[in-house]
Amino acid sequence: MRVGLRATHLINRIFSHSVGSASAVRWRTAHIKLLCSSSDESRGSRSSLLRHLTSKIQATGPITVAEYMREVLTNPLMGYYVRNDMLGPDGDFITSPEISQIFGELIGVWIISEWIGAGRPKQLQLVELGPGKGSLAADILRVFTQLHSVIGDASVSLHLVEVSPVLSRIQAQELTRTCSHEVDNTDTPVYCSGETATGLPVSWYRRLEDVPAGTRGEVLWVVRQDVPTGSALCAGFSIFLAHEFFDALPVHKFEVNLVSCEEPLKGFQGFLSGSCLCQRTQKGWREVLVDIHPEKPEQLRFVLAPSPTLASSALVQADERRSHVEVCAEGGVLVQQLARRVAEHGGAALIADYGHDGTKTDTLRGFKGHRQHHVLADPGSADLTADVDFRYLRRMAGGGVACMGPLAQRAFLKNMGIDARMQVLLRNCTDASTRKQLINSYALLTDPAQMGERFNFFCLLHHGRLVQPQVLTGLKLEKRSPAQLPVAGFTELSYS
């Protein structure tokens, strides 16, 4: 399918920029250090978190995996995300925006393409959930600057949802330099604000519901007969980005089949040997819980609930055929919030993450120093993540929005024109080290054995975005409705 002329020109304008040397463009390294040092303070904090968890378990009994993840990652005093700068070569993992700025450029083109497809609303709010170091937002805003003549007088603002004080300060330095400041008024949902070098306002929030919905304005799209009138797109237009955000939300884990002591549950790396998972029942789903090891009080272990829990009764679908499932209830609530905003105010949500379409089972894992780390060992020292179940997100989004994907990152980036961009950069690059870095970064992003197939893109769209043009018949002389632009990334682009 061919992209409309405006979208083609838009992408070509971005791709016309070249790089001649390592100093010409800020390329991010993809080199990875396998070991990370930790301070005595951090080790003490992690010991305190383990004591906190064991005290809670002793007082109330085994806790759910979701509660364990929530405490480990976001405990206000000792959580991994609250205390650590975990991103990049010196951290525990590295993300696509840190690998190459091409990734952010293509996302920026996607945003403007959707904004054009919506009829160029007067207001464009970019909302990013979990913005990391701010690299993705910085690359997107650079594209906005390069395409200022396209955006025109539209009001553009950046809204960041971030719970980590450490990362919010890094984001402020990346995006606003010294222009940001913390808000003294605790009653306001904005806890930090500033401006970019080009004068765009930037605001920080702790929750998505605190981000303003935008100003309701005129209807820009013809509403289909099967879409409620109140769902028409309005001028308060927001694009929501969630890049490697949903995979860090807490998951509940459930099991159903018998497993012998000689065959511990896959992925739990030996911690279940001799544990009570061999006592599993055939009477239905049971929730996996976190308990204290009876012989090693300084060690945690997985156990199985002896009877159904509220979560196992409410979260597992009746038609579920897998024997082990992970359900992210918080992710379901969040995607419902996104779907409601898109349906009521227009815009789109783009979710990019490790994930699957309802096929995988045990995906919970930890990462420390770019190596896998057992999720129950030394809590607070490693990142915890579980692959996103996009089939679950699609079901939770409901019928009020249109869902596209999941689509492998390799296909999405190629559809967005990453090969054309690479050709321009390599053709104009004379520095050998920069060329090598470009090639390595491209491989990391697109190689099926790297991130190309493991990473997926999924989006929520207003139904009006996909309305087909009206075809007039007979002797009517009215103009034909303009054709809608294809959804970039999810449709193969053609430059001819």
DRENTORGU-863897 format. One record per residue (C-alpha): residue number from 1; residue in three letters; x, y, z. Coordinates in Angstrom, 2 decimals. Each point is the difference from the previous one (the first is absolute). Layout:
BEGIN
    n  res     east    north       up
  NUM  ala        X        Y        Z
...
! end
This chain:
BEGIN
    n  res     east    north       up
    1  met     0.00     0.00     0.00
    2  arg     1.38     3.42    -0.90
    3  val     0.34     2.83     2.45
    4  gly    -1.63     3.30    -0.85
    5  leu     2.15     2.68    -1.61
    6  arg     0.18     2.11     3.16
    7  ala     1.28    -2.87     2.11
    8  thr     2.59    -0.94    -2.64
    9  his     1.33     3.56    -0.13
   10  leu     0.06     0.10     3.79
   11  ile     2.15    -3.12     0.29
   12  asn     2.27     1.01    -2.87
   13  arg     0.67     3.35     1.67
   14  ile     1.19    -1.75     3.14
   15  phe     2.08    -2.52    -1.96
   16  ser     1.77     2.72    -1.96
   17  his     2.09     0.92     3.04
   18  ser     3.40    -1.68    -0.04
   19  val     2.97    -0.56     2.31
   20  gly     3.58     0.43    -1.00
   21  ser     1.98    -0.75     3.13
   22  ala    -0.34    -1.20     3.55
   23  ser    -0.25     3.58     1.21
   24  ala    -2.71     1.01    -2.45
   25  val    -2.79    -1.91     1.68
   26  arg    -0.35    -1.25     3.56
   27  trp     0.10    -3.78    -0.58
   28  arg    -0.61    -2.17     3.03
   29  thr     2.25    -2.93     0.68
   30  ala    -1.34    -3.53     0.06
   31  his     3.04    -1.42     1.85
   32  ile    -1.06    -1.84     3.15
   33  lys     1.90    -0.45     3.25
   34  leu    -0.85    -3.34     1.52
   35  leu     0.73     0.88     3.60
   36  cys    -1.21     2.96     2.04
   37  ser     1.37     1.24     3.29
   38  ser    -2.29     0.79     2.91
   39  ser     0.61     2.21     2.99
   40  asp    -0.20    -1.04     3.64
   41  glu    -3.06     2.23     0.29
   42  ser    -1.76    -1.91    -2.78
   43  arg     0.88    -3.35     1.57
   44  gly    -1.34     1.20     3.32
   45  ser    -3.21     1.15    -1.63
   46  arg    -0.49    -3.39    -1.66
   47  ser     0.57    -1.78     3.32
   48  ser    -2.60     2.29     1.55
   49  leu    -2.44    -0.87    -2.80
   50  leu     0.51    -3.73     0.62
   51  arg    -0.64     0.54     3.72
   52  his    -3.10     2.02    -0.88
   53  leu    -1.31    -2.80    -2.24
   54  thr     0.70    -2.78     2.49
   55  ser    -1.69     1.99     2.78
   56  lys    -3.07     0.47    -2.17
   57  ile    -0.13    -3.71    -0.87
   58  gln     0.42    -1.00     3.66
   59  ala    -2.86     2.30     0.96
   60  thr    -2.52    -0.76    -2.76
   61  gly     1.18    -3.15    -1.76
   62  pro     1.37    -0.50    -3.56
   63  ile    -0.47     2.95    -2.33
   64  thr    -0.98     0.04    -3.67
   65  val     2.63     0.36    -2.71
   66  ala    -1.65     3.30    -0.94
   67  glu     0.43     1.35     3.53
   68  tyr     3.60    -1.18     0.04
   69  met     0.75     1.75    -3.30
   70  arg    -1.72     3.17     1.17
   71  glu     2.07     0.14     3.20
   72  val     3.27    -0.85    -1.72
   73  leu    -0.40     2.51    -2.82
   74  thr    -1.93     2.94     1.45
   75  asn     0.24    -0.09     3.80
   76  pro     0.17     3.76     0.86
   77  leu     3.20    -0.40     2.01
   78  met     1.76    -3.11    -1.26
   79  gly    -1.45    -0.78    -3.45
   80  tyr     2.27    -0.77    -2.93
   81  tyr    -1.47     2.74    -2.20
   82  val    -0.06     2.53     2.81
   83  arg     3.68    -0.27     0.94
   84  asn     1.83    -1.00    -3.18
   85  asp     1.07     1.29    -3.39
   86  met    -0.34    -3.36    -1.70
   87  leu     0.16     0.94    -3.69
   88  gly     2.85    -0.04    -2.46
   89  pro     3.36    -1.77    -0.26
   90  asp     0.79     0.60     3.68
   91  gly    -3.43    -1.13     1.19
   92  asp    -1.87    -3.28    -0.04
   93  phe    -1.56     0.20    -3.46
   94  ile     0.00     2.14    -3.13
   95  thr    -2.97     1.14    -2.06
   96  ser    -0.48     0.78    -3.69
   97  pro     0.21     3.82     0.37
   98  glu     3.39    -0.49     1.70
   99  ile     1.21    -2.20    -2.85
  100  ser    -0.67     2.40    -2.86
  101  gln    -1.72     3.34    -0.46
  102  ile    -1.52    -1.37    -3.24
  103  phe    -2.53    -1.81     2.20
  104  gly    -1.25     3.25     1.51
  105  glu     0.03     1.73    -3.36
  106  leu    -2.34    -2.60    -1.46
  107  ile    -2.34     0.24     2.99
  108  gly    -0.04     3.77    -0.50
  109  val    -0.97    -0.49    -3.64
  110  trp    -2.74    -2.43     1.10
  111  ile    -1.43     2.61     2.38
  112  ile    -0.10     2.75    -2.60
  113  ser    -1.46    -2.39    -2.56
  114  glu    -2.85    -0.81     2.40
  115  trp    -0.43     3.69     0.78
  116  ile    -0.31     0.73    -3.74
  117  gly    -2.38    -2.93    -0.41
  118  ala    -2.19     1.53     2.71
  119  gly    -0.37     3.24    -1.93
  120  arg     2.81     2.01     1.69
  121  pro    -1.70     0.80     3.33
  122  lys     1.00     3.32     1.60
  123  gln     1.22    -1.75     3.12
  124  leu     2.55    -2.83     0.12
  125  gln     0.78    -1.53     3.37
  126  leu     2.80    -2.56     0.12
  127  val    -0.39    -2.19     3.10
  128  glu     2.72    -2.55     0.80
  129  leu    -0.37    -2.64     2.69
  130  gly     3.27    -0.95     1.64
  131  pro     2.28     2.20    -2.15
  132  gly     3.29    -1.51     1.20
  133  lys     2.81     2.50    -0.41
  134  gly    -2.07     2.21    -2.29
  135  ser     1.89    -1.14    -3.10
  136  leu    -3.09    -1.02    -1.97
  137  ala    -1.80     3.26     0.77
  138  ala     3.12     2.00    -0.93
  139  asp     0.29    -1.72    -3.37
  140  ile    -3.71     0.51    -0.70
  141  leu     0.18     3.70     0.88
  142  arg     2.99     0.39    -2.32
  143  val    -2.16    -1.37    -2.83
  144  phe    -2.71     2.48     0.98
  145  thr     2.56     2.81    -0.27
  146  gln     1.16    -1.18    -3.43
  147  leu    -3.64    -0.11    -1.15
  148  his    -1.06     3.26     1.60
  149  ser    -1.39     1.24    -3.30
  150  val    -2.25    -3.09    -0.14
  151  ile    -1.25     0.36     3.56
  152  gly    -0.57     3.72    -0.50
  153  asp    -1.75     1.82     2.83
  154  ala    -1.30    -3.14     1.73
  155  ser     0.46     0.10     3.77
  156  val     2.46    -2.78     0.97
  157  ser     0.66    -1.12     3.57
  158  leu     1.82    -2.91     1.66
  159  his    -1.41    -1.89     2.99
  160  leu     2.10    -2.65     1.79
  161  val    -1.37    -2.61     2.41
  162  glu     2.89    -1.03     2.25
  163  val     0.13    -1.40     3.56
  164  ser     3.79    -0.01     0.37
  165  pro     1.57     3.15     1.49
  166  val     3.38    -1.09    -1.35
  167  leu    -1.23    -0.38    -3.57
  168  ser    -2.14     3.15     0.07
  169  arg     3.11     2.04     0.79
  170  ile     1.89    -1.66    -2.85
  171  gln    -2.94     0.67    -2.33
  172  ala    -0.07     3.66     1.03
  173  gln     3.69     0.34    -0.74
  174  glu    -0.44    -1.64    -3.41
  175  leu    -3.09     1.92    -1.06
  176  thr     0.10     3.37     1.79
  177  arg     3.60     0.35     1.14
  178  thr    -0.23     2.46     2.91
  179  cys    -3.51     1.27    -0.76
  180  ser    -1.95    -2.54     2.07
  181  his    -1.14     0.50     3.56
  182  glu    -1.91    -1.97     2.58
  183  val    -3.49     1.23     0.81
  184  asp    -0.42     0.99     3.65
  185  asn    -3.79    -0.36     0.04
  186  thr    -0.72    -3.60     1.01
  187  asp    -3.65     0.37    -1.03
  188  thr     0.86     0.21    -3.70
  189  pro     0.46    -3.26    -1.97
  190  val     3.09     1.49    -1.69
  191  tyr     3.07    -0.57     2.19
  192  cys     2.55     1.48    -2.40
  193  ser    -0.16     2.28    -3.04
  194  gly     2.24     1.77    -2.46
  195  glu     0.56     0.99    -3.62
  196  thr     2.09    -1.42    -2.80
  197  ala     2.61     2.10    -1.78
  198  thr    -2.62     0.81    -2.63
  199  gly    -2.57     1.09     2.59
  200  leu    -2.27    -3.08     0.13
  201  pro    -1.51    -0.57     3.45
  202  val     0.92    -3.22     1.81
  203  ser    -1.87    -1.35     3.05
  204  trp     0.55    -3.02     2.26
  205  tyr    -2.71    -2.11     1.64
  206  arg    -0.07    -3.13     2.13
  207  arg    -3.21    -1.45    -1.50
  208  leu    -1.62    -0.04    -3.42
  209  glu    -3.30     1.23     1.42
  210  asp     1.75     3.23     1.07
  211  val     0.89     0.91    -3.60
  212  pro    -2.52     2.50    -1.44
  213  ala    -2.28    -1.38    -2.68
  214  gly     0.36     3.03    -2.26
  215  thr    -2.50     2.53    -1.23
  216  arg    -3.15    -1.32    -1.64
  217  gly    -0.57     1.63    -3.37
  218  glu    -1.58    -0.45    -3.39
  219  val    -0.64    -3.41    -1.52
  220  leu     2.62    -0.68    -2.68
  221  trp    -1.04    -3.41    -1.32
  222  val    -3.25    -1.34    -1.37
  223  val    -1.33    -2.43     2.59
  224  arg    -1.02    -3.44    -1.21
  225  gln    -3.53    -1.15     0.68
  226  asp     1.23    -2.77     2.29
  227  val     2.00     2.40     2.18
  228  pro    -1.79     2.01     2.73
  229  thr    -0.34     3.70    -0.79
  230  gly     1.82     0.92     3.19
  231  ser     3.09    -1.81    -1.27
  232  ala     0.74     2.51    -2.76
  233  leu     3.54     1.27    -0.18
  234  cys     0.57     3.41     1.55
  235  ala     2.71     2.60    -0.15
  236  gly     1.45    -1.08     3.36
  237  phe     2.36    -2.49    -1.66
  238  ser     2.41    -2.18     2.00
  239  ile     2.50    -2.64    -1.04
  240  phe     0.84    -2.44     2.82
  241  leu     3.32    -1.87    -0.13
  242  ala     0.84    -2.99     2.19
  243  his     3.42    -1.36    -0.93
  244  glu     1.17    -2.83     2.26
  245  phe    -2.54     1.07     2.61
  246  phe    -2.63    -2.73     0.16
  247  asp     2.60    -2.76     0.44
  248  ala     0.97     1.44     3.39
  249  leu    -3.54     0.06     1.41
  250  pro    -0.75    -2.67     2.64
  251  val    -1.44    -3.31    -1.18
  252  his    -1.94    -2.73     1.76
  253  lys     1.16    -3.54    -0.80
  254  phe    -2.31    -3.01    -0.13
  255  glu     0.55    -3.75    -0.45
  256  val    -2.31    -2.92    -0.64
  257  asn     1.88    -3.21    -0.87
  258  leu     1.85    -2.40     2.30
  259  val     3.80     0.29     0.07
  260  ser     2.23    -2.46     1.80
  261  cys     2.86     0.99     2.28
  262  glu     2.42    -1.34    -2.62
  263  glu    -1.45     2.41    -2.60
  264  pro    -0.03     3.51     1.52
  265  leu    -2.02     2.70    -1.67
  266  lys     1.74     1.37    -3.09
  267  gly     1.82     3.29     0.45
  268  phe     0.25    -0.05     3.78
  269  gln     3.64    -1.09    -0.24
  270  gly     0.13    -2.66     2.69
  271  phe    -1.61     1.95     2.83
  272  leu    -2.96    -2.40    -0.12
  273  ser     1.97    -3.18     0.60
  274  gly    -1.57    -1.62     3.03
  275  ser    -2.64     2.72     0.27
  276  cys    -3.73    -0.57     0.32
  277  leu    -0.71     0.43    -3.71
  278  cys    -0.10    -3.80    -0.17
  279  gln    -3.13     0.17     2.17
  280  arg    -2.01     1.59    -2.74
  281  thr    -3.67    -0.88    -0.37
  282  gln    -2.04    -0.92    -3.05
  283  lys    -3.10     1.76     1.34
  284  gly     0.66     3.26    -1.86
  285  trp     2.28     2.99    -0.26
  286  arg     2.31     0.82     2.89
  287  glu     1.97     3.20     0.43
  288  val     3.80    -0.04     0.31
  289  leu     1.07     1.85     3.16
  290  val     3.27     1.14     1.58
  291  asp     0.90    -1.47     3.40
  292  ile     3.00    -0.31     2.31
  293  his     2.06    -3.13    -0.44
  294  pro    -0.61    -2.14     3.13
  295  glu     3.64    -1.10     0.26
  296  lys     1.62     3.24    -1.21
  297  pro    -1.68     3.03     1.63
  298  glu     2.13     2.40    -2.09
  299  gln    -1.32    -1.49    -3.23
  300  leu    -3.37     0.27    -1.73
  301  arg    -1.71    -2.73    -2.00
  302  phe    -3.07    -0.51    -2.18
  303  val    -2.91    -2.01     1.39
  304  leu    -3.48    -0.79    -1.20
  305  ala    -3.17     1.23     1.72
  306  pro    -1.80    -3.00     1.54
  307  ser    -3.40     1.33    -1.09
  308  pro    -1.35     2.49    -2.56
  309  thr     0.80     3.66     0.61
  310  leu    -2.05     3.01    -1.02
  311  ala     2.47     0.62    -2.83
  312  ser    -0.10    -3.59    -1.30
  313  ser    -3.79     0.10     0.01
  314  ala    -0.29     3.40    -1.72
  315  leu     2.97     0.35    -2.36
  316  val     0.32    -3.35    -1.78
  317  gln    -2.25    -0.23    -3.03
  318  ala    -2.45    -2.90    -0.25
  319  asp     1.30    -0.97    -3.45
  320  glu     3.68     0.04     1.04
  321  arg     1.86    -3.01    -1.46
  322  arg     3.49     0.64     1.36
  323  ser     1.11    -1.74     3.19
  324  his     1.95     3.03     1.27
  325  val    -1.13     3.58    -0.53
  326  glu     1.10     3.46     1.09
  327  val    -2.64     2.70     0.28
  328  cys     0.90     3.67     0.40
  329  ala    -3.09     1.51     1.61
  330  glu     1.62     3.44     0.25
  331  gly     0.79    -0.11    -3.70
  332  gly    -3.63    -0.82    -0.71
  333  val    -1.19     3.00     2.00
  334  leu     2.56     2.25    -1.66
  335  val    -0.95    -1.03    -3.54
  336  gln    -3.64     0.63     0.88
  337  gln     0.94     3.55     1.03
  338  leu     1.88     0.49    -3.26
  339  ala    -2.88    -1.41    -2.04
  340  arg    -2.50     2.28     1.74
  341  arg     2.12     3.07    -0.69
  342  val     0.50    -0.88    -3.65
  343  ala    -3.72    -0.72    -0.44
  344  glu    -1.12     3.21     1.71
  345  his     2.65     2.49    -1.08
  346  gly     1.63    -1.48    -3.07
  347  gly     3.66    -0.77    -0.47
  348  ala     1.80    -3.33     0.20
  349  ala     2.04    -2.19     2.32
  350  leu     3.15    -1.80    -1.16
  351  ile     1.25    -2.82     2.22
  352  ala     3.39    -1.57    -0.76
  353  asp     1.26    -2.84     2.15
  354  tyr     1.23    -3.54     0.30
  355  gly    -3.09    -2.11    -0.29
  356  his    -2.19    -2.58    -1.68
  357  asp    -3.57    -0.44    -1.21
  358  gly    -1.27    -2.25     2.77
  359  thr     2.33    -2.91    -0.74
  360  lys     2.80     0.07     2.60
  361  thr    -0.14    -1.28     3.57
  362  asp     2.84     0.58     2.47
  363  thr     1.80     3.23    -1.00
  364  leu     0.76     1.68     3.35
  365  arg     3.72     0.69     0.27
  366  gly     2.55     2.33     1.54
  367  phe     2.85     1.95    -1.58
  368  lys     3.13     1.22     1.74
  369  gly     3.09     1.26    -1.78
  370  his    -1.51    -1.09    -3.36
  371  arg    -0.21    -3.60     1.23
  372  gln    -3.00    -1.97     1.15
  373  his    -0.38     0.00     3.77
  374  his    -2.36    -2.16     2.03
  375  val    -3.06     2.04     0.91
  376  leu     0.03    -0.99     3.69
  377  ala     3.73     0.48     0.63
  378  asp     1.15     3.22     1.70
  379  pro    -3.29     1.90    -0.54
  380  gly     0.47     3.59    -1.10
  381  ser     3.32    -0.65    -1.75
  382  ala    -1.43    -0.94    -3.41
  383  asp    -2.70     1.00    -2.42
  384  leu    -3.03    -2.29    -0.18
  385  thr    -1.94    -0.41    -3.23
  386  ala    -2.66    -2.22    -1.56
  387  asp    -0.90    -0.16    -3.68
  388  val    -3.13     1.95    -0.90
  389  asp    -3.07    -2.05    -0.95
  390  phe    -1.38     2.10    -2.86
  391  arg    -3.05    -2.23    -0.38
  392  tyr    -0.92     0.94     3.57
  393  leu     0.56     3.70    -0.71
  394  arg    -2.18    -0.22    -3.10
  395  arg    -2.81    -1.61     1.98
  396  met     0.27     2.58     2.78
  397  ala     0.03     2.91    -2.47
  398  gly    -3.50    -1.00    -1.10
  399  gly    -1.90     1.00    -3.10
  400  gly     0.13     3.76     0.52
  401  val     3.32     0.24    -1.87
  402  ala     1.65    -1.73    -2.94
  403  cys     3.02    -2.16     0.83
  404  met     2.89    -0.76    -2.36
  405  gly     2.76    -2.52     0.62
  406  pro     1.96    -1.41     1.61
  407  leu     2.52     0.39    -2.80
  408  ala     3.67    -0.98     0.34
  409  gln     2.40     2.92     0.41
  410  arg     1.93    -1.06    -3.11
  411  ala    -3.13     0.29    -2.15
  412  phe    -1.12     3.25     1.64
  413  leu     3.34     1.75    -0.47
  414  lys     0.37    -1.23    -3.58
  415  asn    -3.54     1.20    -0.74
  416  met     0.99     3.36     1.47
  417  gly     2.97     0.21    -2.39
  418  ile     3.00    -0.85     2.16
  419  asp     1.79    -1.49    -3.03
  420  ala    -0.38     3.23    -1.97
  421  arg     1.28     2.00     2.95
  422  met     3.02    -2.31     0.38
  423  gln     0.86     0.34    -3.69
  424  val     0.10     3.79     0.29
  425  leu     2.15    -0.11     3.14
  426  leu     2.47    -2.56    -1.31
  427  arg     0.28     1.71    -3.38
  428  asn     0.99     3.27     1.67
  429  cys     2.10    -1.43     2.83
  430  thr     3.79    -0.07    -0.49
  431  asp     1.04    -0.86     3.56
  432  ala     0.70    -3.74     0.34
  433  ser    -0.89    -0.26     3.69
  434  thr    -3.30     1.80    -0.52
  435  arg    -0.87    -2.26    -2.93
  436  lys     0.74    -3.07     2.12
  437  gln    -2.15     1.35     2.82
  438  leu    -2.85     0.72    -2.40
  439  ile     0.11    -3.54    -1.37
  440  asn     0.19    -1.59     3.47
  441  ser    -2.90     2.11     1.27
  442  tyr    -2.10    -0.90    -3.02
  443  ala     0.68    -3.70     0.62
  444  leu    -0.97     0.26     3.67
  445  leu    -3.30     1.65    -0.88
  446  thr    -1.01    -2.20    -2.94
  447  asp     1.77    -3.37     0.24
  448  pro    -2.55    -2.71     0.90
  449  ala     2.54    -1.51     2.41
  450  gln     0.39     3.35     1.78
  451  met    -2.96     2.37     0.47
  452  gly    -1.52    -0.34    -3.46
  453  glu    -2.50    -2.76     0.79
  454  arg    -0.11     0.04     3.79
  455  phe    -1.22     3.59     0.16
  456  asn    -3.52     0.89    -1.18
  457  phe    -2.05     3.09    -0.84
  458  phe    -3.69     0.35     0.83
  459  cys    -2.23     3.05    -0.35
  460  leu    -3.43     1.29     0.97
  461  leu    -1.74     2.30    -2.45
  462  his    -3.23     1.97    -0.10
  463  his    -2.46    -1.81    -2.27
  464  gly    -0.34     3.17    -2.08
  465  arg     3.66    -0.31    -0.98
  466  leu    -0.83    -3.04    -2.13
  467  val    -3.16     1.30    -1.67
  468  gln     0.01    -0.79    -3.71
  469  pro    -0.56     2.94    -2.40
  470  gln    -3.56     0.49    -1.13
  471  val    -0.56    -1.01    -3.62
  472  leu    -2.65     2.15    -1.67
  473  thr    -2.11    -1.48    -2.81
  474  gly    -2.46     1.29    -2.56
  475  leu     0.06     3.58    -1.27
  476  lys     1.12     1.59     3.27
  477  leu     2.72     2.56    -0.55
  478  glu     1.23     0.33     3.60
  479  lys     3.66    -0.62     0.69
  480  arg     0.99    -3.48     1.03
  481  ser     1.06    -0.42     3.63
  482  pro     3.80    -0.01     0.30
  483  ala     1.58    -3.42     0.48
  484  gln     1.31    -0.76     3.46
  485  leu     3.75    -0.45     0.34
  486  pro     1.03    -3.58     0.77
  487  val     1.20    -0.53     3.57
  488  ala     3.77     0.33    -0.31
  489  gly     2.10    -2.85     1.34
  490  phe    -2.85    -2.50    -0.19
  491  thr    -0.19     0.39    -3.78
  492  glu     2.81    -0.52    -2.47
  493  leu     1.17     3.30    -1.42
  494  ser     0.71     0.69    -3.66
  495  tyr     2.10     2.94    -1.19
  496  ser    -0.84    -0.18    -3.70
! end
